[in-house]
């Protein structure tokens, strides 16, 4: 017992479970505990009253181990309205709450004090929370005894971070408690993607920050005694989660073959695995094969293998960033490149493989033979090099045809590609195609043409082929078993649709030549991939993309001020540097502002809005115009929403005045046209002949290949072959769907198909760009899962970090009776 009182070896837990096991461990190992929260008191409503008593069986254990610092835990079960009523003293709720604390302390004179477990606080009133903490502390300290105040606090990694726990201010609250337990567990929880309960990177962020705000000797490091088991064989029922919590002994039972998901499932002992990143164990239950996204044995471009992170969860995944065109030509009759003209005259430039009109007199004539009269498709190969160079005028046997113009968001701008000019009746014998300067936009390149029976275009995201290699497992009776059916579950990271790009620039290609620059000192930092305006003295530094004919746009810029106290912002609907609209942030006045410039004179377009601005802090600015509707955002906050008489067309860019800035991203997209980032196609080769076999065997009937992840939408028009959709409504894209797109990793599930032993290929096609294929799990159709939990080694590692790295009071684990029983062995003689 004495060694548990050594510095940094405090050990706290809670009497949450009232099980035989929990009470027996308390009885047997109470000498290894220094603090305990008696988890018996509840704030049941908004009045501030407290209910609950301590069971007699728990009181026996209290009397057996009187050395423990016992605290009366008062909880609100995470219900905001109860916490808020106490903070606001609604109807005297705070007054009653304080009185109730004294009442329960008087009931149990052995208690050292109170443990305040009020969770999910009012983020709009952190001052009120601090005032409540102060009142509790001063009131309890006014007692002659039982004067200990402890708080259970959410895990924070910075001031106000995470945002949903802004009510909790470590620095301002710490004067008003003797100790606190930071509840650094359930980073992954029942409703999240599977993962470590207390990942090591997260713990480091929490406690590296916490010790700068709270004296180290006041802090107990929170450790999970529990885990979660996530079913990944099927979609959870509405309103429920994939995950369910469990005890260490429960997960040990899975490893010993004691549990199954279905009565007919084989009882198989599954070995535990060690997660090196979190130093904790995990399980793959009834999973017969697992592949990472990078494990594709055959890669199909434009898909790429990538290793990256979402937050701090690393995945090796398969993704495509932009789909590429795939063309089909049937029965080609004529195939000519741009330089294989019969005659050329006038203002017509020629390059390597192409010709391009440079004036109205330009002509290039091509003659070709057709053996049999009939209807044929004319496809031309061209390059729309810029938005002002995207139209070619033709004459086919004297008939006027035209390629372009294309929408601002056209995904094949600035690349050589094929365009169909339709089906035409051609006579047998000699025919002619003429490229003409009159009617063309100068600078548009013509690379050739084909005449054929049919032409097709599709946009392909590529994908990967994987090899599934399931083998039989040995069940506890010694037999080798295989389930009747499998389900394949790909793990995906999907994203909300993006605006179809008009321009995307992260400055990795040193694109400064594409901008019209005025004022300032502009450059591209090719070591950090930033557009830099280095002068804080200039009054009007502008960088516009060199085209002023764009329609409505959604424009985004990621920027920060590095010196000065002036402004930075997005230019939009610009007719030039003296006629434009400007959305800006101003450091000196801490405001967001909206301006119109006409003939060089500035006019305020709306009243300023307060917005905190700091040097060397990145901000994401966004402007969206849709007709006369104008919206402006900074990060996720919309600051302007108004109706303005805007020009139909204009240019865009960035501007700074009185400040040096850096810009890491400037992009613009269509405010009406969206690119989904949600769907994949899965095809499993079920026998040696077919990749899409239909089985008709009752519940096992399925057809592969199939598309997964596609969201049903209303009020949209799909635009093929691009796979985009158009939404012309007045709301947001999210209004077109009822399904939310998770920010976390998610799972899709094939129908069940007959199980097999051996090697079979599976093909994943990326139907959309921006979808990460992170893992593939092949499991028993009756149920399979991923589990993460904590064991004694994990506990001991964190306890040693608490003592030796952060110098804390000790550890607090949730909760007695959930944990690995061996932790008591680790605590024996600890010091």
C-alpha positions in Angstrom: 0.0 0.0 0.0 2.8 2.4 0.9 4.4 2.3 -2.5 1.2 3.4 -4.1 1.6 6.7 -2.4 4.9 7.4 -4.0 5.0 10.4 -6.3 3.4 9.8 -9.7 1.9 6.5 -8.7 -1.6 7.6 -7.8 -4.2 5.1 -9.0 -7.9 6.1 -9.4 -10.9 4.3 -10.7 -14.7 4.4 -10.3 -17.3 2.0 -8.8 -19.4 2.1 -12.0 -19.9 -1.6 -12.4 -21.8 -3.4 -9.6 -20.8 -6.9 -10.8 -19.5 -9.7 -8.7 -16.1 -9.4 -10.4 -15.8 -5.7 -9.8 -16.6 -5.9 -6.2 -14.3 -8.9 -5.7 -11.4 -7.0 -7.2 -12.2 -4.0 -5.0 -12.2 -6.4 -2.0 -8.9 -8.1 -3.0 -6.9 -5.3 -4.5 -8.0 -2.1 -2.7 -4.5 -1.7 -1.3 -3.4 -0.9 -4.9 -5.8 2.1 -5.2 -5.3 5.6 -3.9 -8.5 7.3 -5.2 -12.0 6.1 -6.0 -15.0 7.8 -7.4 -18.2 6.3 -5.9 -20.3 6.4 -9.0 -23.7 6.5 -7.4 -25.0 10.1 -7.7 -27.0 11.5 -10.6 -28.4 14.9 -11.6 -31.6 13.5 -13.1 -33.2 16.6 -14.5 -32.7 20.4 -14.9 -33.6 21.3 -11.3 -30.1 20.7 -9.9 -31.2 18.0 -7.5 -29.0 14.9 -6.9 -30.3 11.4 -6.5 -28.7 8.2 -5.4 -27.2 6.3 -2.5 -24.2 4.0 -2.0 -25.0 0.3 -2.0 -24.3 -1.6 1.3 -21.9 -3.9 -0.5 -19.8 -1.0 -1.6 -19.8 0.5 1.9 -18.3 -2.8 3.2 -15.4 -2.3 0.8 -15.1 1.3 1.8 -14.6 0.3 5.4 -12.2 -2.5 4.4 -9.9 0.0 2.6 -10.1 3.3 4.5 -6.8 4.6 3.1 -8.4 5.3 -0.3 -9.5 8.8 -1.0 -13.2 8.3 -1.6 -15.0 10.9 -3.7 -18.7 11.1 -4.3 -19.1 11.2 -8.1 -21.9 13.4 -9.3 -22.8 12.9 -13.0 -25.3 14.4 -15.5 -24.9 11.4 -18.0 -23.7 13.9 -20.6 -27.1 15.7 -21.0 -26.4 19.3 -21.9 -29.6 20.7 -20.6 -28.9 19.5 -17.0 -25.4 21.0 -17.1 -26.6 24.2 -18.6 -29.3 24.7 -16.1 -26.8 24.4 -13.3 -24.4 26.8 -14.9 -27.1 29.4 -15.7 -28.8 28.8 -12.3 -32.0 28.4 -14.1 -34.8 28.3 -11.6 -32.2 28.2 -8.8 -30.7 24.9 -10.2 -27.2 26.0 -9.2 -28.2 26.9 -5.7 -29.9 23.6 -5.2 -27.0 21.7 -6.7 -24.6 23.3 -4.2 -26.9 22.4 -1.4 -27.2 18.9 -2.6 -23.4 18.4 -2.7 -23.4 19.3 1.0 -26.3 17.0 1.7 -24.6 13.9 0.2 -21.3 14.7 1.9 -23.1 14.9 5.2 -24.7 11.5 4.5 -21.3 9.9 4.0 -18.7 11.4 6.4 -16.0 9.0 5.3 -15.9 10.7 1.9 -13.0 13.1 1.3 -15.0 15.2 -1.1 -16.7 15.4 -4.4 -15.9 14.2 -7.9 -17.7 16.5 -10.5 -18.5 14.5 -13.6 -20.5 17.0 -15.6 -20.0 16.4 -19.3 -21.1 18.0 -22.5 -21.2 21.6 -21.3 -22.5 24.9 -22.7 -20.0 26.0 -25.3 -21.5 29.4 -25.4 -20.8 30.1 -21.7 -17.3 29.0 -20.6 -17.3 31.9 -18.2 -20.3 30.4 -16.5 -18.6 27.0 -16.2 -15.6 28.7 -14.5 -17.9 30.6 -12.2 -19.6 27.3 -11.3 -16.3 25.6 -10.6 -15.3 28.5 -8.4 -18.5 28.4 -6.4 -18.3 24.6 -5.9 -14.7 24.9 -4.8 -15.2 27.7 -2.4 -18.4 26.2 -0.9 -16.8 22.8 -0.3 -13.6 24.3 1.0 -15.8 26.1 3.6 -16.6 22.8 5.2 -14.6 21.8 8.3 -13.8 18.5 6.7 -14.5 16.6 3.4 -13.0 19.5 1.5 -11.6 17.7 -1.6 -12.8 18.8 -5.0 -12.0 16.7 -8.1 -13.2 17.2 -11.7 -13.4 14.8 -14.6 -12.4 16.8 -17.7 -12.7 16.1 -21.4 -9.4 15.5 -23.4 -8.2 18.8 -24.9 -5.3 19.3 -27.3 -5.3 23.1 -27.3 -7.2 26.1 -26.1 -10.8 25.5 -27.3 -9.7 22.3 -29.1 -11.8 20.3 -29.9 -14.4 22.9 -30.6 -17.3 20.8 -29.2 -15.6 21.0 -25.7 -15.0 24.8 -25.7 -16.8 25.0 -22.4 -13.8 23.5 -20.7 -10.9 25.9 -20.0 -8.1 24.0 -18.2 -6.2 27.1 -17.3 -9.2 29.0 -15.8 -10.7 26.0 -14.1 -7.6 24.5 -12.4 -7.5 26.9 -9.5 -10.8 25.5 -8.4 -10.0 21.8 -8.1 -7.5 19.7 -6.1 -7.2 17.1 -8.8 -8.7 16.1 -12.1 -8.9 13.1 -14.3 -8.6 13.8 -18.0 -10.9 11.3 -19.7 -8.5 10.4 -22.5 -10.3 7.3 -23.7 -12.8 6.5 -26.4 -11.0 8.5 -29.2 -12.5 5.7 -31.2 -16.0 4.8 -30.0 -19.0 2.8 -30.9 -20.1 5.3 -33.5 -16.7 5.9 -35.1 -14.6 3.9 -37.4 -12.7 1.1 -35.7 -9.4 2.1 -34.2 -7.4 2.4 -31.0 -9.3 3.6 -27.9 -6.4 5.8 -26.7 -4.0 6.2 -29.6 -0.5 7.2 -28.6 -0.3 10.4 -30.8 -3.5 11.6 -29.2 -2.3 11.0 -25.7 0.9 12.9 -26.4 -1.1 15.9 -27.8 -3.4 15.9 -24.7 -0.8 15.7 -22.0 1.8 17.8 -23.7 -0.8 20.5 -23.7 -2.5 19.8 -20.3 0.7 20.2 -18.3 1.0 23.8 -19.7 -2.4 24.7 -18.3 -2.7 22.5 -15.1 -0.1 21.8 -12.5 1.2 18.3 -13.2 0.6 17.0 -9.6 -3.1 17.7 -10.1 -3.6 15.5 -13.1 -4.6 11.8 -13.4 -4.0 10.3 -16.8 -7.2 8.6 -18.1 -6.8 5.0 -19.3 -9.5 2.8 -20.8 -10.1 -0.5 -19.1 -12.6 -1.4 -21.9 -12.7 -1.8 -25.7 -15.0 -1.7 -28.6 -16.0 -4.4 -31.1 -17.2 -3.1 -34.5 -19.3 -5.3 -36.8 -18.2 -4.7 -40.4 -20.2 -7.4 -42.2 -23.3 -5.3 -42.6 -24.7 -1.8 -42.3 -25.9 -1.0 -38.8 -29.6 -0.6 -38.2 -30.9 3.0 -38.3 -30.2 4.8 -35.0 -27.6 2.2 -33.9 -23.8 2.0 -34.1 -21.4 -0.5 -35.6 -19.6 -0.8 -32.3 -20.4 -2.2 -28.9 -18.3 -1.9 -25.8 -16.8 -4.8 -24.0 -14.5 -5.8 -21.1 -11.0 -7.2 -21.4 -12.2 -10.6 -20.3 -14.9 -10.5 -23.0 -12.2 -9.9 -25.7 -10.1 -12.7 -24.1 -13.1 -14.9 -24.5 -13.1 -14.2 -28.3 -9.5 -15.3 -28.4 -10.4 -18.5 -26.7 -13.2 -19.3 -29.0 -15.9 -18.8 -26.4 -18.1 -16.4 -28.5 -19.6 -16.2 -31.9 -21.9 -13.8 -33.8 -24.3 -16.6 -34.8 -25.3 -20.0 -33.3 -24.2 -21.8 -36.5 -20.8 -20.1 -36.6 -17.8 -22.1 -35.7 -16.1 -21.4 -32.4 -12.7 -20.3 -33.5 -9.9 -19.0 -31.2 -8.5 -15.8 -32.8 -5.1 -14.5 -32.0 -4.7 -11.0 -30.8 -2.6 -8.5 -32.7 -0.5 -5.6 -31.4 -1.0 -2.0 -32.8 2.5 -0.5 -32.7 1.1 3.0 -33.1 -1.0 2.9 -30.0 0.8 0.1 -28.1 -2.5 -1.6 -27.6 -4.1 -4.9 -28.7 -6.7 -5.5 -31.4 -8.5 -8.4 -33.0 -9.8 -9.4 -36.4 -12.7 -11.8 -35.7 -14.0 -14.2 -38.3 -12.1 -12.4 -41.0 -10.5 -14.7 -43.5 -8.4 -12.2 -45.4 -7.4 -8.6 -45.1 -5.7 -6.4 -47.7 -4.6 -2.8 -47.7 -5.5 -0.5 -50.5 -1.9 -0.5 -51.6 -1.9 -4.3 -51.9 -3.3 -4.3 -55.5 -1.3 -6.8 -57.5 -2.3 -5.0 -60.7 -2.8 -1.3 -60.8 -5.1 0.3 -63.4 -4.3 3.9 -64.1 -5.1 6.7 -63.3 -5.5 5.0 -59.9 -2.5 5.5 -57.6 -1.1 3.8 -54.5 -0.7 6.3 -51.8 0.4 6.3 -48.1 -1.2 9.1 -46.1 -3.0 10.2 -43.0 -6.5 11.4 -42.0 -5.8 13.3 -38.9 -3.2 10.8 -37.4 -4.8 7.6 -38.7 -2.3 6.3 -41.3 -3.6 4.3 -44.3 -2.0 2.8 -47.3 -4.7 3.3 -49.9 -5.8 3.3 -53.5 -7.2 6.5 -55.0 -7.6 8.5 -58.2 -7.4 12.3 -58.2 -8.8 12.9 -61.6 -10.6 10.5 -64.1 -9.2 10.2 -67.6 -11.1 9.8 -70.9 -11.3 6.4 -72.6 -12.3 6.4 -76.2 -13.9 3.8 -78.4 -13.8 3.9 -82.2 -15.5 1.3 -84.4 -14.6 0.7 -88.1 -12.3 3.7 -88.7 -12.5 4.9 -92.3 -10.2 7.9 -92.1 -7.5 8.7 -89.6 -5.5 11.9 -90.1 -3.3 14.0 -87.8 -3.2 17.7 -87.7 -0.2 18.1 -90.0 -1.4 15.7 -92.7 -3.4 18.4 -94.5 -3.6 18.6 -98.2 -3.5 22.4 -98.4 -2.9 25.1 -95.8 -3.1 28.9 -96.2 -3.6 32.2 -94.5 -3.2 32.7 -90.7 -2.7 29.1 -89.7 0.1 28.2 -87.3 1.6 24.7 -87.3 3.3 22.8 -84.5 4.4 19.3 -83.7 1.3 17.3 -84.7 -1.2 20.2 -84.8 -2.4 23.3 -86.6 -4.0 26.3 -85.0 -5.9 29.3 -86.6 -4.2 32.6 -85.7 -6.4 34.8 -87.9 -9.7 34.8 -89.8 -7.9 33.9 -93.1 -6.5 30.6 -91.8 -7.4 27.5 -93.7 -6.3 23.8 -93.5 -7.9 21.3 -95.9 -8.0 17.6 -95.5 -9.4 15.2 -98.2 -10.4 11.6 -97.4 -12.0 8.6 -99.2 -15.2 6.9 -98.2 -15.8 3.5 -99.9 -19.5 3.1 -99.2 -22.0 5.9 -98.8 -23.7 6.1 -95.4 -23.9 7.7 -92.0 -20.6 8.1 -90.2 -19.3 9.8 -87.1 -16.8 12.6 -87.3 -14.5 12.9 -84.3 -12.0 15.6 -84.1 -8.9 15.8 -81.8 -8.3 19.2 -80.3 -6.7 21.1 -77.4 -8.8 23.9 -75.8 -5.6 25.6 -74.5 -7.4 28.4 -72.5 -11.0 29.6 -72.0 -10.4 32.1 -74.8 -9.0 29.4 -77.1 -11.6 26.6 -77.1 -13.6 26.9 -80.4 -12.8 25.4 -83.8 -15.0 26.0 -86.9 -15.1 23.4 -89.6 -16.7 22.7 -93.0 -17.5 19.1 -93.8 -18.2 18.9 -97.5 -19.2 22.6 -97.1 -21.4 22.0 -94.1 -20.5 24.2 -91.2 -19.7 22.4 -87.9 -18.2 23.6 -84.7 -16.4 22.2 -81.7 -16.8 24.3 -78.5 -17.2 26.4 -76.6 -17.3 24.3 -73.5 -18.5 25.0 -70.0 -16.0 26.7 -67.7 -15.7 23.5 -65.7 -15.0 21.3 -68.8 -12.7 18.6 -67.4 -10.7 18.2 -70.7 -9.7 21.8 -71.0 -5.9 22.3 -71.6 -5.4 18.7 -72.8 -5.5 17.0 -76.2 -8.7 15.1 -76.5 -11.3 13.8 -78.9 -14.7 15.4 -79.5 -17.6 14.0 -81.5 -19.1 16.4 -84.1 -22.0 14.1 -84.6 -23.2 11.6 -87.3 -23.3 12.7 -90.9 -24.3 11.3 -94.3 -21.2 11.0 -96.4 -21.1 10.1 -100.1 -18.9 7.4 -101.6 -15.6 8.8 -103.0 -13.7 11.9 -102.0 -14.8 14.0 -99.1 -13.3 17.1 -97.4 -12.9 18.6 -94.0 -11.7 22.2 -93.7 -10.5 23.9 -90.5 -11.3 27.6 -90.7 -10.0 30.6 -88.9 -13.2 32.6 -89.3 -15.5 31.4 -86.5 -12.6 29.8 -84.5 -11.0 31.2 -81.4 -7.4 31.8 -82.3 -4.9 29.6 -80.5 -7.2 26.5 -80.4 -5.2 23.5 -81.6 -6.4 21.0 -84.1 -4.6 17.6 -83.8 -6.5 15.6 -86.4 -9.7 13.7 -87.0 -11.3 10.3 -87.5 -14.3 9.1 -89.5 -15.8 5.9 -88.1 -19.0 3.9 -87.7 -19.3 4.8 -84.0 -17.5 6.7 -81.3 -17.7 6.5 -77.5 -16.3 8.4 -74.6 -16.3 7.4 -71.0 -14.4 8.8 -68.0 -12.4 6.2 -66.1 -11.0 6.3 -62.6 -9.0 3.2 -62.9 -8.6 0.9 -60.0 -6.8 -2.2 -58.8 -6.9 -6.0 -58.9 -6.3 -7.8 -55.6 -5.8 -11.5 -54.8 -8.0 -12.9 -52.0 -6.4 -15.8 -50.3 -8.7 -17.3 -47.6 -7.8 -20.5 -45.9 -9.6 -22.7 -43.4 -9.4 -22.0 -39.7 -9.2 -24.6 -36.9 -12.1 -24.4 -34.5 -11.7 -25.3 -30.8 -12.7 -29.0 -31.4 -9.7 -29.4 -33.8 -11.6 -29.4 -37.1 -10.6 -27.2 -40.0 -13.6 -25.1 -41.0 -14.7 -22.7 -43.7 -18.0 -20.7 -43.5 -20.8 -21.3 -46.0 -20.7 -17.8 -47.4 -18.4 -14.8 -47.5 -19.0 -11.1 -47.6 -16.4 -8.7 -48.9 -16.3 -5.3 -47.0 -14.2 -2.6 -48.5 -13.2 0.2 -46.1 -13.5 3.6 -47.8 -12.9 7.2 -47.0 -15.5 9.1 -49.0 -15.9 12.8 -49.3 -18.6 15.3 -49.9 -19.0 16.3 -53.6 -16.7 19.0 -54.7 -17.5 21.8 -57.1 -16.4 20.9 -60.6 -13.0 22.6 -60.9 -12.5 25.4 -63.3 -9.0 26.1 -62.0 -7.0 24.4 -59.3 -3.6 25.7 -58.2 -1.5 24.5 -55.3 1.5 26.2 -57.0 3.4 22.9 -57.4 3.8 23.6 -61.1 5.0 27.2 -60.8 2.0 28.6 -62.6 2.8 32.3 -62.0 3.0 32.9 -65.7 -0.8 32.3 -65.9 -1.6 35.3 -63.7 -1.8 39.0 -64.4 0.2 40.7 -61.6 0.0 44.2 -60.4 1.9 45.8 -57.5 3.6 44.0 -54.7 6.5 41.5 -55.0 5.0 38.2 -56.3 6.8 34.9 -56.6 6.3 31.2 -56.2 8.3 29.5 -53.4 9.1 26.2 -55.0 10.5 24.7 -51.8 7.2 25.1 -49.9 4.8 25.4 -52.9 3.4 28.8 -52.0 2.4 31.9 -53.9 4.1 34.7 -52.0 3.5 38.5 -52.0 6.5 39.6 -50.0 5.9 43.4 -49.6 3.9 44.8 -46.7 4.3 48.3 -48.0 2.3 48.0 -51.2 -1.2 49.4 -51.2 -2.7 47.4 -54.0 -1.0 44.1 -54.9 -3.2 41.9 -57.1 -2.8 38.5 -58.9 -5.6 37.7 -61.3 -5.9 34.6 -63.4 -5.5 35.9 -67.0 -9.1 35.4 -68.1 -12.0 37.7 -67.4 -14.8 35.8 -69.0 -15.8 33.3 -66.3 -19.5 33.0 -65.3 -20.6 32.3 -61.7 -17.9 30.7 -59.6 -17.2 29.1 -56.2 -13.7 30.5 -55.3 -11.5 29.3 -52.5 -8.1 30.6 -51.3 -6.0 29.4 -48.4 -4.0 32.3 -47.2 -2.1 33.8 -44.2 -0.6 37.2 -43.5 3.1 37.0 -42.6 3.8 40.7 -41.9 2.0 44.0 -41.8 -1.5 44.9 -40.4 -3.4 45.3 -43.6 -5.7 43.1 -45.7 -5.8 39.9 -47.8 -8.7 38.6 -49.8 -10.4 37.1 -52.9 -11.0 39.2 -56.0 -14.1 38.1 -58.0 -16.3 39.3 -60.9 -13.3 41.4 -62.0 -13.3 43.2 -65.3 -9.7 44.3 -64.6 -7.7 45.6 -61.7 -9.9 48.7 -61.3 -13.3 47.1 -61.7 -13.9 44.2 -59.3 -15.5 42.9 -56.2 -13.3 42.0 -53.1 -13.9 39.9 -50.0 -11.2 40.5 -47.5 -9.9 40.1 -43.9 -8.4 43.1 -42.2 -5.9 42.6 -39.4 -5.9 46.1 -38.0 -9.6 46.2 -37.3 -10.3 42.5 -36.9 -13.0 42.5 -39.5 -14.2 40.8 -42.6 -15.3 43.2 -45.4 -17.0 43.2 -48.8 -16.1 45.9 -51.3 -16.9 46.9 -54.9 -14.3 48.8 -57.0 -15.6 50.7 -60.0 -13.3 52.8 -62.2 -10.7 52.7 -59.4 -13.0 54.0 -56.7 -13.9 51.8 -53.8 -17.5 51.4 -52.5 -18.5 49.3 -49.5 -20.9 46.5 -50.6 -22.0 45.5 -47.0 -21.4 46.4 -43.4 -18.2 45.0 -41.9 -18.4 41.8 -39.8 -16.2 41.2 -36.8 -13.7 38.4 -37.5 -10.6 37.6 -35.5 -7.4 37.7 -37.6 -3.9 36.9 -36.6 -0.5 36.9 -38.3 0.9 33.6 -39.4 -2.5 31.9 -39.1 -4.0 30.1 -42.1 -7.5 31.0 -43.2 -9.6 29.5 -45.8 -11.6 32.2 -47.6 -14.5 31.3 -49.9 -16.7 33.3 -52.3 -19.7 31.9 -54.2 -21.8 33.8 -56.7 -25.0 32.3 -58.2 -26.7 35.0 -60.2 -27.4 37.8 -57.8 -26.9 35.6 -54.7 -23.5 36.2 -53.0 -22.1 34.2 -50.1 -18.7 34.5 -48.4 -17.1 32.2 -45.8 -14.0 32.1 -43.6 -13.2 28.6 -42.7 -16.6 27.0 -42.0 -18.3 30.2 -41.0 -20.6 32.1 -43.4 -20.1 35.8 -42.9 -22.0 37.3 -45.8 -25.2 36.2 -47.4 -26.8 38.8 -49.6 -28.4 39.7 -52.9 -26.2 41.9 -55.2 -26.5 43.0 -58.8 -23.3 41.3 -60.1 -21.8 41.2 -63.6 -22.6 38.0 -65.5 -18.9 37.4 -66.2 -15.5 38.3 -64.8 -12.2 37.2 -63.5 -10.8 36.1 -60.1 -7.7 36.2 -58.1 -6.3 37.5 -54.8 -5.4 40.9 -53.5 -3.4 42.2 -50.5 -2.8 45.7 -49.2 -0.4 46.7 -46.4 0.5 43.1 -45.7 2.8 40.4 -46.9 0.9 37.1 -47.5 1.3 33.5 -48.5 -1.2 31.5 -50.5 -1.1 27.7 -50.5 -4.2 27.1 -52.6 -6.4 29.0 -55.1 -9.1 27.2 -56.9 -12.4 28.0 -58.5 -15.3 25.7 -59.5 -18.8 25.8 -60.8 -21.3 26.7 -58.2 -23.9 24.6 -59.9 -21.9 21.5 -61.0 -20.6 18.9 -58.6 -18.2 16.0 -58.7 -19.3 13.1 -56.4 -16.6 11.4 -54.4 -18.4 8.5 -52.9 -18.7 5.3 -55.1 -16.6 2.3 -56.1 -17.4 -0.8 -58.2 -16.5 -4.2 -56.8 -16.2 -7.4 -58.9 -15.2 -10.7 -57.4 -14.1 -13.6 -59.7 -16.3 -16.4 -58.3 -15.1 -19.1 -60.7 -12.5 -19.4 -63.4 -14.9 -18.2 -66.1 -16.9 -15.3 -64.9 -16.3 -12.1 -63.0 -20.0 -11.3 -62.6 -21.7 -14.6 -61.7 -25.3 -14.6 -60.6 -26.1 -17.1 -57.9 -29.7 -18.1 -57.3 -29.5 -20.0 -54.0 -32.0 -18.3 -51.7 -30.4 -15.8 -49.4 -27.1 -16.2 -51.2 -28.4 -14.7 -54.5 -26.1 -11.9 -55.6 -24.8 -10.3 -58.8 -21.3 -9.0 -59.1 -19.9 -6.6 -60.2 -21.9 -3.9 -58.3 -21.5 -0.3 -57.4 -21.3 0.7 -53.7 -21.5 4.0 -52.0 -23.6 5.9 -54.6 -25.9 8.3 -52.8 -29.5 8.8 -54.0 -30.2 12.5 -54.7 -33.3 14.5 -55.7 -33.5 17.7 -57.7 -30.3 17.1 -59.6 -29.4 16.4 -63.3 -26.6 13.9 -64.0 -24.2 15.0 -66.6 -22.7 12.1 -68.6 -20.1 11.0 -69.6 -18.5 13.0 -66.8 -20.3 11.5 -63.9 -21.0 15.0 -62.5 -24.4 16.3 -61.4 -25.9 19.7 -61.7 -28.0 21.3 -58.9 -29.7 24.6 -59.8 -31.6 24.9 -56.5 -31.3 27.8 -54.0 -30.0 25.7 -51.2 -26.8 23.7 -50.6 -25.7 20.4 -52.2 -26.5 18.6 -48.9 -30.2 19.5 -49.5 -30.3 17.0 -52.4 -29.7 14.0 -50.2 -30.8 12.5 -46.9 -27.7 10.5 -46.4 -24.8 12.1 -44.6 -21.2 11.5 -45.8 -19.1 10.6 -42.8 -15.8 12.4 -42.2 -14.4 9.1 -40.9 -13.6 5.8 -42.6 -16.7 3.9 -43.5 -17.6 0.5 -44.9 -19.6 -0.9 -47.8 -20.7 -4.5 -48.1 -21.2 -6.8 -51.0 -24.0 -9.3 -51.0 -23.0 -12.7 -49.6 -21.4 -15.2 -52.0 -20.3 -18.8 -51.7 -17.1 -19.2 -49.6 -14.0 -20.6 -51.2 -10.6 -21.7 -50.2 -7.7 -20.7 -52.4 -6.8 -17.6 -54.4 -9.3 -15.5 -56.3 -9.0 -12.0 -57.8 -11.2 -9.1 -56.9 -11.3 -5.9 -59.0 -12.0 -2.5 -57.5 -12.9 0.2 -60.0 -12.9 3.8 -58.7 -16.2 5.1 -60.0 -15.5 8.5 -58.6 -12.3 10.5 -57.9 -11.3 11.3 -54.4 -12.5 8.0 -52.8 -9.8 6.3 -50.7 -9.9 2.5 -50.8 -8.0 1.8 -47.6 -8.7 -1.9 -46.7 -10.6 -4.9 -47.9 -12.0 -7.4 -45.4 -13.2 -10.9 -46.4 -15.2 -12.4 -43.7 -17.9 -14.9 -42.6 -21.3 -13.7 -43.8 -22.8 -14.7 -40.5 -20.7 -12.0 -38.8 -17.2 -10.5 -38.6 -15.7 -7.6 -36.8 -12.7 -5.5 -35.7 -12.0 -5.0 -32.0 -9.6 -2.7 -30.1 -9.1 -2.7 -26.4 -6.6 -2.2 -23.6 -4.6 -4.7 -21.6 -2.2 -4.7 -18.7 0.8 -3.9 -20.9 -1.0 -1.0 -22.4 -1.9 0.2 -18.9 1.6 -0.1 -17.6 3.1 1.7 -20.6 0.7 4.7 -20.0 1.3 4.6 -16.3 5.0 4.9 -16.8 4.6 7.8 -19.2 2.3 9.5 -16.7 5.1 9.3 -14.1 8.3 9.6 -16.1 7.4 11.7 -19.1 4.7 14.1 -17.8 5.3 13.9 -14.0 1.6 13.5 -13.2 -0.2 12.5 -10.0 -1.0 9.1 -11.5 -3.5 7.3 -13.6 -7.3 6.9 -13.6 -8.9 4.0 -15.4 -12.5 3.6 -16.5 -13.6 1.5 -14.8 -13.2 -1.1 -12.0 -14.3 -4.5 -13.4 -13.7 -3.7 -17.1 -9.9 -3.9 -17.2 -7.3 -6.6 -17.6 -7.1 -8.2 -14.1 -3.3 -8.4 -14.5 -3.0 -4.6 -13.9 -3.1 -5.4 -10.2 0.0 -7.5 -10.6 1.7 -4.6 -12.4 0.6 -2.3 -9.5 2.1 -4.6 -6.9 5.3 -3.1 -5.7 5.1 -0.3 -8.2 7.2 2.8 -7.7 
